[in-house]
């Protein structure tokens, strides 16, 4: 077998494994990721009893036949880390090219992250249009510029 054919076959074999990959995130990593980009959807992969006992706002309950239209990262929360990874890998296979994050620590880690995000937003600079007052515009004395009317 010649060299170029062997390289081609090797790349062909690797192409099936090239995906966005599942990212298993602790609270600190998740906080940094969510500061830069909000997820498109949060998947609640906990059992039904846990979901009823402690519902998560705006989370979609996971079902094996669910269909998503992800436009950003998918975040998976489960009762335990192993289940979060399992569901995240299923979603990664179903939506190649999308980033899928499994939350390490479950609901507690997710809610702590949301609290930190809201604190950071409250203590940060105000959103909207900002402006800077130029130097020497609020001083008393003769004005730096005079406006003239076209009359």
C-alpha positions as CSV (number, residue, x, y, z in Angstrom):
1,X,0.0,0.0,0.0
2,X,1.5,3.4,-0.9
3,X,1.9,6.2,1.6
4,X,-0.8,8.5,0.3
5,X,-3.4,5.7,0.3
6,X,-2.6,4.8,3.9
7,X,-2.8,8.5,5.0
8,X,-6.2,8.7,3.3
9,X,-7.5,5.6,5.0
10,X,-6.3,6.9,8.4
11,X,-8.0,10.2,7.9
12,X,-11.1,8.5,6.8
13,X,-11.2,6.4,9.9
14,X,-10.7,9.5,12.1
15,X,-13.4,11.5,10.4
16,X,-16.1,9.4,12.0
17,X,-14.8,10.3,15.5
18,X,-14.5,14.1,14.8
19,X,-17.3,15.7,16.8
20,X,-17.8,18.6,19.1
21,X,-17.2,16.2,22.1
22,X,-18.8,16.3,25.4
23,X,-17.4,18.7,27.9
24,X,-17.7,17.7,31.6
25,X,-17.8,21.0,33.5
26,X,-17.4,21.8,37.2
27,X,-19.1,24.9,38.5
28,X,-16.1,27.3,37.9
29,X,-15.7,26.1,34.3
30,X,-19.4,26.3,33.7
31,X,-19.5,29.9,35.1
32,X,-16.7,31.0,32.7
33,X,-18.4,29.3,29.7
34,X,-21.8,30.9,30.4
35,X,-20.3,34.3,30.9
36,X,-19.1,34.3,27.3
37,X,-22.0,32.4,25.6
38,X,-25.4,31.5,26.9
39,X,-26.6,28.0,26.1
40,X,-29.4,27.4,23.7
41,X,-31.1,24.8,25.9
42,X,-30.8,23.2,29.3
43,X,-31.7,19.5,29.4
44,X,-33.0,18.1,32.7
45,X,-32.0,14.4,32.7
46,X,-33.1,13.8,36.3
47,X,-35.7,11.3,37.1
48,X,-39.4,12.4,37.3
49,X,-39.5,12.4,41.1
50,X,-36.5,14.8,41.3
51,X,-37.9,17.0,38.6
52,X,-41.3,17.3,40.4
53,X,-39.6,17.8,43.8
54,X,-37.2,20.5,42.6
55,X,-38.2,21.9,39.1
56,X,-35.7,23.8,37.1
57,X,-37.0,26.9,35.3
58,X,-36.6,26.9,31.5
59,X,-35.2,23.4,31.4
60,X,-36.4,20.8,29.0
61,X,-37.1,17.3,30.5
62,X,-35.0,14.7,28.7
63,X,-36.7,12.0,26.7
64,X,-35.1,9.5,24.4
65,X,-37.2,10.7,21.4
66,X,-36.7,14.5,22.0
67,X,-35.8,16.6,19.0
68,X,-33.9,19.9,19.4
69,X,-32.8,22.6,17.1
70,X,-29.7,23.7,18.9
71,X,-28.2,27.1,18.0
72,X,-25.6,27.1,20.8
73,X,-24.3,24.8,23.5
74,X,-26.5,22.2,25.1
75,X,-26.2,21.9,28.9
76,X,-27.2,18.6,30.6
77,X,-28.1,18.3,34.3
78,X,-28.8,14.9,35.9
79,X,-29.2,13.2,39.3
80,X,-25.6,12.0,39.1
81,X,-22.5,12.7,37.0
82,X,-22.5,9.4,35.3
83,X,-26.1,9.9,34.0
84,X,-25.2,13.5,32.9
85,X,-22.3,12.2,30.8
86,X,-24.4,9.4,29.4
87,X,-27.2,11.7,28.2
88,X,-24.6,14.3,27.0
89,X,-22.9,11.6,24.8
90,X,-26.3,10.6,23.4
91,X,-27.0,14.3,22.5
92,X,-23.5,14.7,21.1
93,X,-24.1,11.8,18.7
94,X,-27.5,13.1,17.7
95,X,-26.3,16.7,17.1
96,X,-22.7,16.5,15.8
97,X,-20.9,19.8,15.7
98,X,-22.8,21.2,18.7
99,X,-21.1,21.7,22.0
100,X,-22.6,19.6,24.7
101,X,-21.8,20.3,28.4
102,X,-22.5,17.9,31.2
103,X,-22.8,19.6,34.6
104,X,-20.6,18.0,37.3
105,X,-22.4,18.2,40.6
106,X,-26.0,18.3,39.2
107,X,-28.6,20.7,40.3
108,X,-26.6,22.2,43.2
109,X,-23.7,23.1,40.8
110,X,-26.1,24.5,38.2
111,X,-28.0,26.7,40.7
112,X,-24.8,27.9,42.3
113,X,-23.6,28.9,38.8
114,X,-26.8,30.8,38.1
115,X,-26.4,32.7,41.4
116,X,-22.8,33.6,40.5
117,X,-23.9,34.8,37.0
118,X,-26.7,37.0,38.5
119,X,-24.2,38.5,41.0
120,X,-21.7,39.2,38.3
121,X,-24.4,40.8,36.1
122,X,-25.6,43.0,39.0
123,X,-22.1,44.2,40.0
124,X,-20.9,44.7,36.5
125,X,-21.2,47.9,34.5
126,X,-24.7,48.8,33.4
127,X,-25.8,47.5,30.1
128,X,-27.0,49.7,27.3
129,X,-25.3,52.6,25.7
130,X,-22.4,54.0,27.6
131,X,-20.7,57.3,27.1
132,X,-17.7,59.2,28.5
133,X,-17.9,62.9,29.3
134,X,-14.9,64.5,27.6
135,X,-12.3,66.3,29.7
136,X,-12.9,70.1,30.3
137,X,-16.6,70.0,29.4
138,X,-17.9,70.6,32.9
139,X,-15.5,73.3,34.1
140,X,-16.7,76.8,34.8
141,X,-15.3,79.9,33.0
142,X,-15.3,80.6,29.4
143,X,-16.7,77.9,27.1
144,X,-14.5,75.8,24.9
145,X,-17.0,76.0,22.0
146,X,-19.9,78.2,21.1
147,X,-22.8,77.0,19.1
148,X,-24.1,79.5,16.5
149,X,-27.5,79.5,14.9
150,X,-27.8,79.6,11.1
151,X,-30.3,82.5,11.3
